[in-house]
Amino acid sequence: MKPFVLMLFVFASYFHSLAQTQKTILVPLAKTIVATSLADGNDATLLNIQQQPNPASGTDLLKQQINEVRALKHQVQPLNKTLAVNSATAPTLLKGFSANFPNSIPNDNHLAISNGGKIVSVVNSNIRVYDTSGTSIFSKGLSAFSNAIGVFNSISDPRILYDQESDRFIILYFSGYFASTSTIIIGFSKTNDPAGAWNFYKVPGNPFNDTSWSDYPILTLTKDELFFTFNLLKDGVVDWRTAFKQSIIWQIDKQKGYNGDTLLTKVWGDIKYNNKPLWNICGAQGGKNLQSGGVYFVSVRPSDLRNDSVFVTYISNTLKSGNAQLTTKQYRQDRTYGLPPNVPMPNGNYLQTNDARVLSASIENNVLHYVQNSIDTNYNTSAIYYGRIINPQNINPFLTATIIKSDTMDFGYPSIAYLGGGAFDNSVMITCSHSSQNIKPGTSVFFADRNGQISSLLRCKDGEGWINALTDTNERWGDYTGIQRKYNEPGIAWLCGSYGDPSSGLYRTWITKARSTDVSLGVSTGGKPVTQTILYPNPSTAIVTVEFETTNKAAIRADVYTLQGMLVTHVYDDAAKDGINRFSFNTQNLPKGTYLLKITSAKNTIASKLFMVE
């Protein structure tokens, strides 16, 4: 593993305005459904498996060119290196089991787990509930729910969320590939039992009554509301890239869904920057706790061969307030992302990687994390782009970007979950799919610590076979994976992804329970939580931050010394409150070298840390 981390201050260019289109839609309850009372649906699907013309679109032509360059690079320097271990602590695999399987292509995996230990797995096109031992306790095709509220075909892209504050689940999927049939189906569980009663709603998939339909949802919860985004595609255009019209955001009062009341919804449309629509807008899920008031969304220019633009959209308030406003800002990362190549399998076929869209995002402590497909330009392999925007509400936020890559394996379709311990802890866990010319398609996980350092790879499950569902040599890999922290178990995340299944030539879902044993999380394999004094970044080019804990309010001072013990500069005098404190100071006036930072009180030394200035 070879991460590249870049940190910079950037100046934003602003676009402060309301979306050009806003529409309020009232959606009545379609039906309250008890899951266990449903008859099985027929779960009918129709998919064209015929080989497509090559290249089928401009993007496919670019991917073909990328793979040609890749082949030339590998002739010069073959992929025969091992993964390099990084400074972050690798996660530990606690449990894994074979789970859901689709009756459609691709295997879009998503997962949620309640505090009580009910795991809900959704794929195209069914739902299964497991306990934490891996025992299946409920299984049903999604068409069984849909048939109870109408006749719906072409069910796709299920998503599931657990609301830790309400102890409920929310499920969403869509039906129909035309403006005349496009319908969004949402279910709110009435209790914490996903096999019990649900309130289901039919939301129009063509909200502006034009010739477009809704595709590819992403869900986000706040304390009061449910947000979900869709891409609107034009009727009758085969290639979805040229069919793209715009991305929209739905804002919904979630409590009305839990109650079974008519939903109060607002659709935000025509969300643009420099008159160009934002593509595939991804909401940022609250980390340890749900966000209140406003919500952030992240998007990029996903079909570009190279780009460094990132767009942050913010909805400032709730529907009930009557003061919700939408604004968008553009920032530039110093590390580019780009269109990923298709990924090889051991049988000589390839897996489709789509584009470089943002797939998952999380926010905690005013740090906005996001992940997307991208490219490692050293080898032209498929990689993960992990971005952080620190204090996104500021005029000049602090940005970091990391390319998570391997010279022995390709990665795709990442998802991210906050795994930190609260204040000042910005640790996350990232899951993804993996494959190579020697390793069959499976699922993996990384840990990124509070400094953005990436752990070595934990391969949760390698494929038992390769994916061979289409007559085309470019197989569908699965358009997303799923990961969620276990809210009442510190350091624990549950995740799901696909692995190749030789019995069908398709894929199955693998569910994993993983734990971070990074001591900075206060999580260990046993005993009491660990508290550490932490200094970062190290080396420093502009600023150093140290986090420490005091048991009583006390006057402190901070001094910088040489390694020989000579005082270089006195940087601080003031009182520190009881608990965890974070202290930062500017290092740009210090010559390059290694120094000792001491933070002391009248009674003792609170922190003593070495750091480098570059």
C-alpha positions in Angstrom: 0.0 0.0 0.0 1.4 3.3 -1.0 -0.6 6.3 0.1 0.0 9.8 -1.0 -1.2 12.5 1.4 -1.2 16.2 0.4 -2.4 19.0 2.7 -3.0 22.6 1.6 -5.0 25.7 2.2 -7.2 26.5 -0.8 -9.2 29.6 -1.7 -12.7 28.7 -2.7 -14.6 30.2 -5.6 -18.2 30.7 -4.5 -21.6 30.2 -5.9 -24.1 31.3 -3.3 -27.6 30.9 -4.7 -30.8 28.9 -4.4 -31.2 26.0 -6.8 -33.1 27.2 -9.8 -35.8 24.7 -9.2 -37.5 23.8 -6.0 -40.7 21.8 -5.7 -42.7 20.7 -2.7 -44.6 17.4 -3.1 -46.9 15.8 -0.6 -46.7 12.0 -0.7 -49.5 10.0 1.1 -48.9 6.7 2.8 -49.3 3.9 0.3 -49.7 1.1 2.8 -48.5 -0.3 6.2 -47.0 -3.7 5.5 -46.1 -6.4 8.0 -43.0 -8.0 6.4 -43.6 -11.6 7.6 -47.2 -11.5 6.3 -46.1 -11.0 2.6 -46.3 -13.6 0.0 -43.2 -14.1 -2.1 -43.0 -11.9 -5.2 -41.9 -13.3 -8.6 -38.8 -11.0 -8.5 -38.8 -10.9 -12.3 -35.8 -9.3 -14.0 -34.8 -8.6 -17.6 -31.2 -7.9 -18.6 -29.6 -7.8 -22.0 -26.5 -9.9 -21.7 -25.4 -9.6 -25.3 -21.9 -8.3 -25.9 -21.9 -4.6 -26.6 -20.1 -2.8 -29.4 -16.6 -1.9 -28.4 -16.2 0.9 -27.6 -19.9 1.5 -26.6 -19.3 5.2 -25.7 -16.7 7.9 -25.5 -15.9 6.9 -21.9 -15.4 3.3 -22.9 -13.0 4.5 -25.6 -11.0 6.4 -22.9 -10.9 3.3 -20.7 -9.6 1.2 -23.7 -6.8 3.7 -24.1 -6.1 3.6 -20.4 -5.8 -0.2 -20.4 -3.5 0.0 -23.5 -1.1 2.3 -21.5 -1.5 0.0 -18.5 -0.4 -3.0 -20.5 2.7 -1.2 -21.8 3.7 -0.1 -18.3 3.4 -3.6 -16.9 5.7 -4.9 -19.7 8.4 -2.5 -18.4 7.7 -3.0 -14.7 5.5 -6.1 -14.0 3.1 -6.1 -11.0 5.3 -8.2 -8.7 5.7 -6.1 -5.6 4.1 -6.6 -2.2 1.9 -4.3 -0.3 3.8 -1.8 1.9 2.6 -1.5 5.5 1.7 2.0 6.5 1.7 3.7 9.9 -2.0 3.2 10.7 -3.1 0.1 12.6 -4.7 -2.5 10.3 -8.2 -3.6 11.3 -8.9 -7.0 12.8 -11.3 -9.5 11.2 -13.7 -10.7 13.9 -16.3 -12.5 11.8 -17.3 -13.1 8.2 -20.1 -15.1 6.6 -21.6 -15.8 3.2 -24.9 -14.0 3.0 -27.3 -12.5 0.4 -27.2 -13.3 -3.3 -28.9 -11.4 -6.2 -31.3 -12.5 -8.9 -30.1 -9.5 -11.0 -26.9 -7.9 -12.3 -25.0 -6.2 -10.8 -24.9 -7.2 -7.1 -25.4 -3.7 -5.5 -24.6 -4.4 -1.9 -25.9 -2.3 1.1 -26.1 -3.1 4.8 -27.4 -1.7 8.1 -27.1 -3.0 11.6 -29.2 -2.0 14.7 -27.9 -1.5 18.2 -29.8 -4.7 19.0 -27.8 -6.7 16.5 -30.3 -7.1 13.6 -28.3 -7.0 10.3 -30.3 -6.0 7.2 -28.7 -6.9 3.9 -30.1 -5.6 0.5 -29.1 -6.5 -3.0 -30.7 -6.5 -6.4 -33.4 -7.4 -5.7 -34.1 -8.8 -2.2 -33.8 -8.2 1.5 -32.4 -10.6 4.1 -32.1 -10.1 7.9 -29.4 -11.9 9.9 -28.4 -12.0 13.5 -24.8 -11.3 14.4 -23.9 -15.0 14.3 -24.8 -15.0 10.6 -28.1 -16.9 11.0 -30.8 -15.9 8.5 -34.0 -14.9 10.3 -36.0 -13.3 7.4 -35.8 -13.3 3.6 -38.0 -11.7 1.0 -37.9 -10.4 -2.5 -38.3 -6.6 -2.8 -41.1 -7.2 -5.3 -43.2 -8.7 -2.5 -43.3 -5.2 -0.9 -43.8 -3.5 -4.2 -46.7 -5.8 -5.2 -48.5 -4.9 -2.0 -48.7 -1.2 -3.1 -49.0 -1.6 -6.9 -47.4 -3.3 -9.8 -43.8 -2.4 -10.2 -41.1 -4.0 -12.5 -37.4 -3.5 -13.0 -36.6 -3.0 -9.3 -33.1 -1.8 -8.7 -30.5 -0.1 -6.5 -31.8 -0.9 -2.9 -30.3 1.1 0.0 -30.8 0.6 3.7 -30.1 2.9 6.7 -30.3 2.4 10.4 -31.4 5.5 12.5 -29.6 5.0 15.8 -31.6 7.7 17.5 -35.0 6.5 16.5 -33.9 2.8 16.6 -35.6 2.3 13.2 -34.7 1.3 9.6 -35.3 3.1 6.3 -35.2 1.3 3.0 -35.3 2.8 -0.5 -35.2 1.5 -4.0 -36.6 2.4 -7.4 -38.7 0.9 -10.2 -38.9 1.6 -13.9 -36.5 2.9 -16.5 -38.8 5.4 -18.3 -40.3 8.7 -17.3 -43.8 7.2 -17.4 -42.9 4.4 -15.0 -40.2 5.7 -12.8 -41.2 5.4 -9.1 -39.1 5.7 -5.9 -40.2 3.3 -3.1 -39.5 4.2 0.5 -40.2 2.1 3.6 -39.9 3.3 7.2 -39.9 0.6 9.9 -42.4 1.1 12.6 -40.2 -0.6 15.2 -36.6 -1.8 15.5 -37.7 -5.2 14.0 -37.0 -5.2 10.2 -39.2 -8.3 9.9 -42.2 -6.4 11.4 -44.4 -3.5 10.2 -43.2 -0.9 7.7 -44.8 2.3 6.3 -44.4 2.3 2.5 -44.6 5.3 0.2 -44.6 5.8 -3.6 -42.5 8.9 -4.6 -42.6 10.1 -8.2 -39.4 9.3 -10.0 -40.1 12.0 -12.6 -40.8 14.9 -10.1 -40.6 17.7 -12.8 -42.9 15.9 -15.2 -40.5 15.9 -18.1 -38.9 13.1 -20.0 -36.5 11.9 -17.3 -36.4 9.0 -14.8 -34.5 8.5 -11.5 -31.4 6.3 -11.2 -28.7 5.6 -8.6 -29.9 6.7 -5.1 -27.7 7.7 -2.1 -29.3 8.2 1.3 -28.4 10.4 4.3 -30.0 10.9 7.7 -30.0 13.8 10.1 -31.7 14.2 13.4 -34.9 15.4 11.8 -34.8 14.5 8.1 -34.1 12.0 5.4 -32.2 13.2 2.3 -31.6 11.2 -0.8 -30.1 12.0 -4.2 -30.8 10.7 -7.6 -29.5 11.2 -11.1 -32.2 12.1 -13.6 -31.6 10.4 -17.0 -33.3 11.2 -20.3 -35.7 8.7 -21.8 -34.6 6.6 -24.7 -30.8 7.2 -24.6 -28.9 3.9 -24.3 -25.7 5.2 -22.8 -26.5 6.6 -19.3 -23.5 8.9 -19.5 -25.0 10.9 -22.4 -28.5 10.4 -20.9 -27.6 12.3 -17.8 -29.7 15.4 -17.3 -29.1 16.5 -13.7 -28.7 15.3 -10.1 -31.4 16.2 -7.6 -31.8 16.2 -3.8 -35.0 15.1 -2.0 -35.5 16.5 1.6 -38.1 14.7 3.7 -39.4 15.0 7.3 -38.5 11.5 8.5 -40.8 11.5 11.6 -43.8 11.6 9.3 -42.6 8.4 7.7 -42.2 6.7 11.0 -45.7 7.8 12.0 -47.3 6.8 8.7 -48.4 10.4 8.0 -48.4 12.1 4.6 -44.7 12.9 3.8 -43.7 16.5 3.5 -41.0 16.6 0.8 -39.0 19.1 -1.2 -37.0 18.5 -4.4 -34.0 20.6 -5.1 -33.2 20.7 -8.9 -31.0 22.5 -11.4 -28.0 22.3 -9.0 -25.2 23.7 -11.0 -21.8 25.3 -10.8 -20.8 27.7 -13.6 -24.0 26.6 -15.4 -22.9 23.0 -15.5 -25.0 20.4 -13.6 -23.4 18.7 -10.7 -23.2 14.9 -11.3 -24.0 12.2 -8.7 -24.3 14.3 -5.5 -23.4 12.3 -2.4 -24.8 13.2 1.1 -22.4 13.0 4.1 -23.8 10.8 6.8 -23.2 11.9 10.5 -20.4 9.9 12.1 -20.8 9.1 15.8 -24.0 11.1 16.0 -26.6 12.4 13.5 -26.1 15.9 12.3 -28.7 18.6 13.2 -29.9 21.5 11.1 -27.9 21.5 7.8 -26.4 18.7 5.7 -23.4 18.6 3.4 -23.1 16.9 0.0 -20.0 16.2 -2.1 -19.6 15.8 -5.9 -16.9 15.9 -8.5 -16.5 15.8 -12.3 -16.6 12.0 -12.5 -16.2 11.3 -16.3 -13.1 13.5 -16.7 -9.8 11.8 -17.5 -8.1 14.1 -14.9 -9.7 16.8 -12.7 -9.1 18.4 -9.3 -12.4 20.1 -8.6 -14.6 19.1 -5.7 -18.0 20.6 -5.1 -19.6 21.0 -1.6 -23.3 21.6 -1.6 -25.0 22.6 1.7 -28.6 22.7 2.7 -28.8 25.0 5.7 -31.9 24.1 7.5 -35.0 21.8 7.9 -38.2 21.9 5.9 -40.1 22.7 9.1 -38.1 25.9 9.7 -39.1 27.3 6.3 -35.5 28.7 6.0 -33.7 26.0 4.1 -31.3 27.4 1.6 -29.0 25.6 -0.9 -25.5 26.8 -1.7 -22.6 25.3 -3.6 -18.8 26.0 -3.3 -16.0 24.7 -5.5 -12.6 23.8 -4.2 -9.5 22.5 -5.9 -7.5 19.6 -4.5 -3.8 19.5 -5.2 -4.1 15.8 -6.1 -6.1 14.9 -9.2 -8.7 12.1 -9.5 -9.5 10.5 -12.8 -11.4 7.9 -14.8 -10.5 4.4 -13.5 -9.6 1.6 -15.9 -11.6 -1.6 -16.0 -10.1 -4.3 -13.7 -8.7 -7.6 -14.8 -9.7 -11.0 -13.4 -7.7 -14.2 -13.5 -9.8 -15.6 -16.4 -8.7 -12.8 -18.7 -12.0 -10.9 -18.5 -12.5 -7.5 -16.9 -14.8 -5.9 -14.4 -16.5 -2.5 -15.1 -15.5 0.3 -12.8 -17.9 3.0 -14.1 -16.5 6.5 -13.5 -14.9 8.5 -10.7 -18.1 9.6 -8.9 -18.2 10.2 -5.2 -19.7 7.0 -3.7 -19.8 7.6 0.0 -19.2 10.4 2.5 -19.2 11.0 6.3 -18.9 14.0 8.6 -17.9 14.4 12.2 -15.9 17.0 14.1 -16.4 19.4 11.1 -14.3 17.0 9.0 -16.0 15.9 5.8 -14.6 12.6 4.5 -15.4 11.2 1.0 -14.3 8.3 -1.2 -14.5 7.6 -4.9 -13.1 5.4 -7.7 -10.0 6.8 -9.3 -6.7 5.8 -11.0 -3.2 5.2 -9.9 -1.2 6.9 -12.7 2.0 5.0 -11.9 0.6 1.7 -13.1 -2.8 2.8 -14.6 -4.5 0.6 -12.0 -7.9 1.2 -10.4 -7.5 2.9 -7.0 -9.5 4.6 -4.2 -9.5 8.4 -3.9 -9.9 9.4 -0.2 -10.6 13.1 0.4 -11.0 15.1 3.6 -12.3 18.7 3.9 -11.6 20.1 7.3 -14.0 22.8 8.5 -16.0 22.9 5.2 -18.0 25.9 6.6 -14.9 28.1 6.6 -14.0 30.5 3.8 -10.7 28.6 3.4 -11.0 25.0 4.6 -8.1 22.6 5.0 -8.0 19.9 2.3 -6.2 16.5 2.2 -6.2 13.9 -0.6 -4.9 10.3 -0.5 -4.7 7.8 -3.3 -5.1 4.3 -1.8 -3.5 1.9 -4.2 -1.6 -1.4 -4.5 0.9 -2.6 -7.1 -0.5 -6.1 -6.9 -4.3 -5.4 -6.9 -7.0 -3.2 -8.2 -9.7 -1.6 -5.9 -13.1 -0.2 -6.7 -16.5 1.0 -5.3 -15.4 2.2 -1.9 -17.7 3.0 1.0 -16.7 4.9 4.2 -17.9 5.0 7.8 -16.7 7.2 10.7 -15.0 5.0 13.4 -13.5 7.6 15.7 -14.2 8.1 19.4 -15.7 11.5 19.2 -14.1 14.9 19.8 -10.8 15.4 17.8 -10.8 11.8 16.6 -11.4 11.7 12.8 -10.7 8.0 12.2 -12.6 6.1 9.5 -12.9 2.7 8.0 -13.1 2.2 4.2 -14.3 -1.0 2.5 -14.0 -1.7 -1.2 -14.0 -4.5 -3.8 -10.7 -6.0 -5.0 -9.5 -8.1 -7.9 -6.3 -8.8 -9.9 -4.9 -11.0 -12.6 -4.0 -13.5 -9.9 -6.7 -12.9 -7.2 -10.4 -13.5 -7.8 -12.9 -10.7 -7.1 -13.6 -10.2 -3.4 -14.0 -7.6 -0.7 -11.5 -5.7 1.5 -11.2 -3.1 4.2 -8.7 -0.4 5.3 -8.5 1.8 8.4 -7.5 5.5 8.2 -6.4 7.0 11.5 -7.1 10.6 12.8 -4.0 11.9 10.8 -5.3 10.4 7.5 -2.7 7.6 7.5 -3.9 4.4 5.8 -3.4 0.9 7.2 -2.4 -2.1 5.3 -5.1 -4.0 3.5 -7.3 -6.6 5.3 -8.7 -8.9 2.7 -12.1 -10.0 4.1 -12.9 -12.5 1.4 -11.3 -13.5 -1.9 -13.5 -14.8 -4.6 -14.1 -18.5 -5.0 -14.6 -18.0 -8.7 -14.7 -15.2 -11.2 -17.7 -13.3 -12.3 -19.0 -14.5 -15.7 -22.6 -13.4 -16.0 -22.5 -11.5 -19.4 -21.4 -12.6 -22.9 -19.3 -9.5 -22.9 -15.7 -9.6 -21.6 -16.5 -6.6 -19.4 -18.5 -7.9 -16.5 -20.5 -5.9 -14.0 -18.7 -5.7 -10.7 -21.4 -4.1 -8.5 -22.1 -0.4 -8.3 -21.6 0.0 -4.5 -20.6 -1.6 -1.3 -21.9 -1.0 2.3 -20.3 -0.2 5.7 -21.7 1.1 9.0 -20.2 1.6 12.5 -21.9 -0.4 15.3 -23.1 2.7 17.2 -23.1 1.0 20.6 -19.8 -0.9 20.2 -16.7 1.4 20.0 -14.3 0.5 17.2 -16.6 -1.9 15.5 -17.9 -1.7 11.9 -20.0 -4.1 9.8 -19.5 -4.2 6.1 -20.6 -6.0 3.0 -19.3 -6.6 -0.5 -19.3 -9.2 -3.3 -17.2 -12.2 -4.1 -17.1 -14.4 -7.1 -19.3 -17.5 -6.9 -18.2 -20.4 -9.1 -21.6 -22.2 -8.7 -23.4 -19.5 -10.7 -20.8 -17.5 -12.4 -22.3 -14.5 -10.5 -21.5 -13.2 -7.1 -22.6 -13.6 -3.5 -22.5 -11.1 -0.6 -19.9 -11.4 2.1 -20.7 -9.7 5.4 -17.8 -8.9 7.7 -17.4 -7.7 11.3 -14.2 -5.7 11.7 -12.6 -3.9 14.6 -9.9 -1.3 14.8 -7.5 -1.8 17.6 -5.9 1.7 17.1 -5.1 2.8 20.7 -6.0 6.4 19.8 -9.7 5.3 19.5 -9.6 4.2 23.1 -10.3 0.7 21.9 -8.3 -2.4 22.9 -8.8 -6.1 22.9 -9.6 -6.0 26.6 -9.3 -4.0 29.7 -9.9 -0.2 30.1 -9.8 2.3 27.3 -6.4 3.8 26.5 -5.8 7.5 26.6 -2.8 8.8 24.6 -1.2 12.2 23.9 -1.1 12.6 20.2 0.8 15.0 18.0 0.1 15.6 14.3 1.0 16.1 11.5 4.5 14.9 11.9 6.6 16.1 10.0 5.0 19.5 9.8 5.2 22.2 7.2 2.8 24.8 8.6 1.1 23.8 11.9 1.4 21.3 14.7 -1.5 20.0 16.8 -1.2 18.1 20.0 -4.1 16.5 21.9 -3.9 15.7 25.6 -6.1 15.0 28.6 -6.1 16.8 31.9 -7.9 15.7 35.0 -8.3 19.1 36.5 -8.5 22.7 35.2 -5.0 24.1 35.4 -2.7 26.8 34.0 -0.4 25.4 31.4 2.5 26.6 29.3 3.9 25.3 26.0 7.6 25.5 25.0 9.7 24.3 22.1 13.2 23.0 22.8 16.1 21.7 20.8 17.1 18.0 21.2 19.9 19.3 23.4 17.4 20.9 25.8 17.9 24.5 24.8 14.7 26.7 24.8 13.8 27.8 21.2 10.6 29.6 21.8 7.8 30.0 24.3 4.5 29.6 22.5 1.6 29.6 25.0 0.4 30.5 28.6 -3.2 30.0 29.6 -5.6 27.7 31.4 -6.7 24.3 30.1 -10.1 22.8 31.1 -10.7 19.4 32.6 -10.8 16.7 29.9 -9.5 16.4 26.4 -7.8 19.5 25.0 -6.4 20.3 21.5 -3.5 22.8 21.2 -2.1 24.0 17.8 0.7 26.4 16.9 2.3 27.7 13.7 5.7 26.1 12.9 6.5 28.2 9.8 8.9 30.4 11.7 11.0 27.5 12.9 14.0 26.3 10.8 13.9 22.8 9.4 14.8 20.3 12.0 13.7 18.1 15.0 12.3 19.7 18.1 10.7 18.8 21.5 7.4 20.3 22.5 6.7 20.3 26.2 3.3 21.2 27.8 3.6 21.6 31.5 1.5 22.7 34.5 2.8 23.9 37.9 2.7 20.3 39.1 3.8 18.1 36.3 4.6 17.6 32.6 1.4 17.0 30.7 2.9 16.3 27.2 6.4 15.8 25.8 6.5 15.1 22.1 9.2 15.2 19.4 8.2 16.7 16.0 10.0 17.6 12.8 9.7 20.7 10.7 10.2 20.4 6.9 
